[in-house]
Each structure stands twice: as structure tokens, then as C-alpha cells.
Amino acid sequence: MLHEKLKCYQVAAKLAEELSKEGARWPRGLGYLYDQLRRAIASVVLNIAEGNARRSTAERRRFFEIARASAVEVSACVDLASSFGIMKPLAASAVKSRLTEISKMLWALIR
């Protein structure tokens, strides 16, 4: 499929895999945050794929904008995980850096 060739899709899918493993180690009482994190990163990946399949520029832009907004939501989940002491600051910083990279790639696709 064409979306699989997009670098931002590849980076987002890999990050989704890593965050899934990370979140699975979180304490049970924070399952709600893990669920939100998984939904948000899934939204990033799925909206990149769907946006890339759209023919009109406006539709592509809309899906890529949704993916960018979902990346911000993932970032907020990571902030909370760090604040709650379940994600080390260095790991959180690395994730946020990759989210910034994804966001920049999406911005380039939107323009």
C-alpha cells in the first residue's frame, strides 16, 4: 500500500509499537491513561494511512491535520505519565522528540 512508503507512517507505526510495550508495564490503576495513549497513537497511524489514500488535497489535509492533533494528544499522555512517575523523563523526552519529527513530516504533507 502507498501509505506504507511514507516515512511519517513508518515512524509513527514504530512508535506505536514501542509505546504499546511501554504502557503495558504501567500500573493497573493507570489503565485509563494507557488506553487513551493507545487510542491517540492509533489515531496518528490510521489518519496518516487514510489521508494518504484520499485524492483531493482538502481531504488529505484534513486527515493529516487530525493525525497531527492526535500526536499532540500522545504528547500530553506522555507528559502525564512522566508527571505520575511511571515514565522516566529521558524516555518521555525521546518520545516527544519523535512526535515532533512526525508532526513536522505531517506539516510538510499538508502544505
C-alpha positions in Angstrom: 0.0 0.0 0.0 1.2 3.5 -0.7 0.9 4.8 2.9 3.5 2.2 4.0 6.1 4.1 1.9 5.6 7.3 3.8 8.4 8.0 6.3 6.0 9.6 8.8 3.8 6.5 8.7 6.8 4.2 9.3 8.0 6.3 12.2 4.5 6.6 13.7 3.9 2.8 13.4 7.2 2.0 15.1 6.5 4.5 17.9 3.0 2.9 18.4 4.7 -0.5 18.8 7.1 0.9 21.4 4.5 2.8 23.3 2.3 -0.3 23.5 5.1 -2.2 25.1 5.9 0.7 27.4 2.3 1.2 28.5 1.8 -2.5 29.2 4.2 -2.1 32.1 2.3 0.7 33.7 0.5 0.0 37.0 -3.1 -1.2 36.7 -4.6 1.9 38.3 -3.4 3.9 35.3 -5.1 1.7 32.7 -7.2 4.7 31.6 -4.1 6.6 30.6 -2.7 3.6 28.8 -6.0 3.2 26.9 -6.0 6.9 25.9 -2.4 6.7 24.8 -3.1 3.7 22.6 -6.2 5.4 21.1 -4.2 8.5 20.3 -1.2 6.8 18.7 -3.6 4.6 16.8 -5.3 7.7 15.5 -2.0 9.1 14.3 -1.2 6.0 12.3 -4.7 5.4 11.0 -5.2 9.0 9.9 -1.9 9.1 8.1 -2.9 6.0 6.1 -6.4 7.2 5.4 -5.2 10.7 4.4 -2.7 9.3 2.0 -5.5 7.4 0.3 -7.6 10.5 -0.3 -7.4 12.1 -3.8 -8.5 15.6 -3.0 -6.0 18.0 -1.4 -8.5 19.2 1.1 -9.4 15.7 2.3 -5.7 14.7 2.6 -5.0 17.9 4.5 -7.9 17.2 6.9 -6.7 13.7 7.8 -3.1 14.8 8.2 -4.3 17.6 10.5 -6.2 15.1 12.6 -3.1 12.9 12.8 -1.1 16.0 14.0 -3.7 16.8 16.6 -3.6 13.2 17.8 0.2 13.4 18.0 -0.3 16.3 20.4 -2.6 14.1 22.5 0.0 11.4 22.6 2.5 14.0 23.8 0.1 15.1 26.6 -0.3 11.4 27.7 3.5 11.1 27.8 3.6 14.3 29.9 1.1 12.8 32.4 2.9 9.5 32.5 6.1 11.4 33.3 4.3 13.6 35.9 2.9 10.5 37.6 6.4 9.0 37.8 5.6 6.0 35.5 7.7 7.1 32.6 11.3 8.3 33.1 11.9 11.9 31.9 14.6 10.8 29.5 12.2 8.3 27.9 9.4 10.8 27.8 11.7 13.4 26.1 12.8 10.8 23.5 9.1 10.0 22.7 8.2 13.7 22.4 11.2 14.3 20.1 9.9 11.6 17.8 6.4 13.1 17.9 7.8 16.4 16.9 9.5 14.7 14.0 6.2 13.1 12.9 4.4 16.4 13.3 7.0 18.1 11.1 6.6 15.4 8.4 2.9 15.8 8.5 3.1 19.5 8.2 5.2 19.1 5.1 2.4 16.8 3.7 -0.3 19.3 4.5 1.4 22.2 2.7 
